[in-house]
Amino acid sequence: MNGVTRPGPTTRTRIRQVSAGAVSDHRDDLATEEPLEIRIQAGAARRTVAITMRTPGHDFELAAGFLHGEGLVAAEEVSSIAYCTDDDVAPEARYNTVTVRLRGGRLPDLPALDRHFMTSSACGVCGTASLDALRGRCSPLPAQEDLRISPETLYGLPHRLREGQGVFGKTGGLHAAGLFTAGGELLAIREDVGRHNAVDKLVGWALMGGRLPLGGHILMVSGRSSYEIMQKALAAGVPVVCAVSAPSSLAVDLAREFGMTLVGFLREERFNLYSAPERVLP
């Protein structure tokens, strides 16, 4: 891709700042937001399955995590992931197009491929699978009698997540998802303008490293917990999901049906438990 500049997670711009009546001009960093087209290919056949607005970085993880979370492709089916160099992709768009190559010579015959996913950094997947469809491919998570998390461990997660948000420190405009051990050790963190993209990147990191399923781990997100986030966590086998803000009603329904522990409003040594409270010590 000679001569093509690869987009980064931040973009420099000039701003005029007004503060207490004083006006000054500065350079500032913005969180980059660009489209990513995700294609799958098997043999000579290929197909676009998603176009998502994302912050560039960890694009291969994003593609792998998205496909896994939506139940489109299993981890063992992935042969390779690369930026697309097909003739129909303009050179300036090649770092915004990812091809996931599958083992075997045929694309999977899945109903989900009958439509394209168009996602944004704000809302997640439009028309995503309902709870009914989720029941067909996911089972309730095991109780794991040995998984008990202390309140003190949960109290420390928001601070550890914030410490790992390097791009947020520059821009103030990114969500984050962090994967923790049951003891509160941060294993990996990913940032993106979309909270669901950050989770996809994290799940993709685990998938590409052969770490799935993620039983015995905690997922912490910087915003609210939505249905999309809970769906992705369930597909990855994460039993505990924490958020600094509120959950949606469908997120709570999903957590209760599938035996996931959902923690909301985790901040300043307080939190709410919406489901499976037995995993958190009194």
C-alpha positions in Angstrom: 0.0 0.0 0.0 2.8 2.4 -1.0 1.9 6.1 -0.7 -1.2 5.5 1.4 -1.3 6.9 4.8 -2.7 4.6 7.5 -5.2 6.3 9.7 -4.3 6.6 13.4 -6.5 6.8 16.5 -6.1 10.6 16.8 -6.4 13.4 14.3 -4.9 16.9 14.9 -7.0 20.0 14.3 -7.0 23.7 15.1 -9.5 25.1 17.6 -10.4 28.5 19.0 -10.8 28.3 22.8 -13.0 30.7 24.7 -12.5 30.8 28.5 -13.8 33.4 30.8 -13.9 35.9 28.0 -10.3 35.2 26.8 -9.9 33.9 23.3 -6.9 31.8 22.1 -6.1 29.5 19.2 -4.7 26.0 19.8 -4.0 22.7 18.2 -6.1 19.8 19.6 -6.4 16.1 19.2 -9.6 14.5 18.1 -10.6 10.8 18.3 -10.5 9.6 14.7 -13.7 8.1 13.3 -13.6 6.3 10.0 -15.6 3.5 8.4 -14.3 -0.1 8.4 -15.8 -2.6 5.9 -15.6 -6.2 7.1 -15.5 -8.9 4.4 -15.4 -12.6 4.6 -13.8 -14.8 1.9 -13.8 -18.5 1.3 -12.0 -19.7 -1.9 -12.8 -17.2 -4.6 -16.1 -16.1 -3.0 -16.2 -13.1 -0.8 -18.9 -11.0 0.8 -19.3 -7.8 2.8 -21.0 -8.5 6.1 -20.6 -5.2 8.0 -19.6 -1.6 7.7 -18.9 0.0 11.0 -17.7 3.5 12.1 -14.7 3.0 14.3 -11.5 4.4 15.7 -8.6 3.0 13.6 -6.4 0.6 15.5 -6.8 -3.2 16.3 -8.9 -3.5 13.2 -8.2 -7.2 12.8 -9.4 -7.8 16.4 -12.5 -5.7 15.7 -13.4 -7.8 12.6 -12.8 -11.1 14.4 -14.7 -10.0 17.5 -17.6 -8.7 15.5 -18.0 -11.9 13.5 -17.7 -14.0 16.6 -20.2 -11.9 18.7 -22.8 -12.1 15.9 -22.4 -15.8 15.6 -21.3 -15.5 11.9 -18.0 -17.3 12.1 -16.4 -19.6 14.7 -12.8 -19.1 15.8 -11.6 -22.3 14.2 -13.0 -21.2 10.8 -10.7 -18.2 10.5 -7.6 -18.8 8.4 -6.2 -15.2 8.2 -7.2 -11.6 8.5 -5.6 -8.8 6.4 -6.3 -5.4 4.9 -8.0 -5.8 1.6 -6.0 -5.3 -1.7 -8.9 -6.3 -4.0 -9.1 -4.4 -7.3 -12.5 -2.9 -6.3 -11.0 -1.2 -3.3 -9.5 2.2 -3.9 -5.9 2.6 -2.5 -7.0 5.3 0.0 -9.7 2.9 1.4 -7.5 -0.2 1.8 -6.7 0.5 5.5 -10.5 0.8 6.0 -11.3 -2.6 4.5 -10.5 -5.9 6.2 -10.9 -9.4 4.7 -11.3 -12.4 7.0 -10.4 -15.5 5.1 -12.1 -18.7 6.1 -10.9 -22.3 5.9 -12.7 -24.3 3.2 -13.9 -23.3 -0.2 -17.4 -22.0 0.5 -18.9 -19.1 2.4 -21.1 -20.2 5.4 -24.8 -20.5 4.6 -26.1 -18.4 7.5 -29.4 -16.5 7.5 -27.5 -13.5 9.1 -25.6 -13.1 5.8 -28.9 -12.4 3.9 -28.6 -8.8 5.2 -25.7 -6.4 5.6 -24.9 -5.0 9.0 -24.6 -1.2 9.0 -23.4 0.0 12.4 -22.4 3.3 13.8 -20.1 4.3 16.7 -23.1 5.3 18.7 -25.8 2.7 18.5 -24.3 -0.7 17.7 -25.7 -3.1 15.2 -29.0 -2.1 13.7 -31.5 -5.0 13.6 -29.2 -7.2 15.7 -30.4 -10.6 16.8 -33.3 -10.7 19.2 -33.3 -12.7 22.4 -35.2 -15.4 20.6 -32.4 -15.8 18.0 -29.7 -15.7 20.8 -31.4 -18.6 22.6 -30.7 -20.7 19.5 -26.9 -20.3 19.6 -26.0 -19.5 23.3 -26.6 -21.4 26.5 -26.8 -20.0 30.0 -23.4 -19.6 31.6 -22.4 -22.1 34.4 -22.8 -21.0 38.0 -19.0 -21.5 38.7 -19.3 -22.0 42.4 -15.7 -21.0 42.9 -16.1 -17.6 41.2 -16.7 -15.1 44.0 -15.6 -11.5 43.6 -15.2 -9.1 46.4 -16.7 -5.6 46.4 -13.3 -4.2 46.9 -12.1 -5.7 43.7 -15.1 -4.1 41.8 -14.4 -0.7 43.4 -10.9 -0.7 41.8 -12.0 -1.5 38.3 -13.0 2.0 37.0 -9.7 3.5 38.2 -7.7 0.7 36.5 -9.7 1.1 33.3 -9.2 4.9 33.3 -5.5 4.5 33.8 -5.2 2.3 30.7 -7.1 4.7 28.4 -4.1 6.3 26.7 -6.0 7.8 23.7 -8.8 9.1 25.9 -6.2 11.0 27.8 -5.4 12.9 24.6 -8.9 13.4 23.2 -11.5 12.9 26.0 -13.6 11.2 23.3 -13.3 7.5 23.5 -15.0 4.6 25.2 -13.1 1.7 26.7 -13.5 -2.0 27.4 -11.2 -3.8 29.8 -10.8 -7.5 30.6 -9.9 -8.3 34.2 -9.3 -11.4 36.2 -11.6 -12.2 39.1 -8.9 -10.7 41.4 -9.0 -7.3 39.5 -5.8 -7.7 37.4 -6.1 -5.9 34.0 -5.3 -8.3 31.2 -6.2 -6.1 28.1 -7.9 -2.8 27.3 -9.2 -1.5 24.0 -10.6 2.0 23.1 -12.9 3.2 20.4 -15.5 5.9 19.7 -18.1 3.1 19.9 -18.4 1.1 23.2 -19.5 -1.9 21.3 -16.5 -1.7 19.0 -14.2 -1.6 22.0 -15.8 -4.8 23.2 -15.4 -6.4 19.8 -11.7 -5.5 19.8 -11.3 -7.1 23.2 -13.1 -10.3 22.2 -11.1 -10.4 19.0 -7.9 -10.1 21.0 -9.0 -13.1 23.1 -10.1 -15.1 20.0 -6.9 -14.5 18.1 -4.9 -15.5 21.1 -6.9 -18.7 21.7 -8.2 -17.5 25.0 -12.0 -18.1 24.4 -14.2 -18.8 26.3 -13.5 -16.2 29.0 -15.1 -17.9 32.0 -13.8 -16.5 35.3 -13.2 -13.1 33.9 -14.8 -9.6 34.3 -15.6 -7.2 31.5 -15.6 -3.6 32.4 -17.0 -0.9 30.1 -16.7 2.9 30.4 -20.3 3.8 29.5 -23.6 2.0 29.9 -24.3 -1.7 29.3 -26.5 -2.3 26.3 -28.0 -5.4 24.8 -25.2 -5.5 22.2 -22.5 -5.5 24.8 -24.2 -8.2 26.8 -24.7 -10.3 23.7 -21.0 -10.0 22.8 -20.0 -10.8 26.4 -22.3 -13.9 26.4 -20.8 -15.2 23.1 -17.3 -14.9 24.6 -18.4 -16.7 27.8 -17.8 -13.7 30.2 -19.8 -14.3 33.4 -19.5 -10.8 34.9 -20.1 -7.4 33.1 -19.6 -4.1 34.9 -20.3 -0.6 33.7 -19.9 2.9 35.2 -23.4 3.8 34.0 -26.8 2.3 33.8 -27.9 -0.9 31.9 -30.8 -0.9 29.4 -33.9 -3.0 30.2 -33.0 -5.6 27.5 -29.4 -5.9 28.8 -30.9 -6.8 32.2 -33.3 -9.3 30.6 -30.4 -11.0 28.8 -28.2 -11.1 31.9 -31.0 -12.7 34.0 -31.9 -15.3 31.3 -28.4 -16.4 30.7 -27.0 -16.3 34.2 -24.7 -13.4 33.8 -23.8 -11.1 36.7 -24.6 -7.5 35.6 -23.1 -4.6 37.6 -24.1 -1.0 37.0 -23.3 2.5 38.3 -19.9 1.2 39.5 -18.3 4.3 40.8 -17.1 5.8 44.1 -17.3 2.6 46.1 -20.9 1.8 45.2 -22.7 -0.3 42.6 -26.0 -1.9 41.7 -26.4 -5.6 41.0 -29.1 -6.4 38.5 -28.6 -10.2 38.1 -26.8 -13.2 39.5 -25.7 -11.4 42.7 -24.3 -14.7 44.1 -21.0 -14.1 42.3 -20.3 -11.0 44.3 -19.4 -11.5 48.0 -21.5 -9.6 50.6 
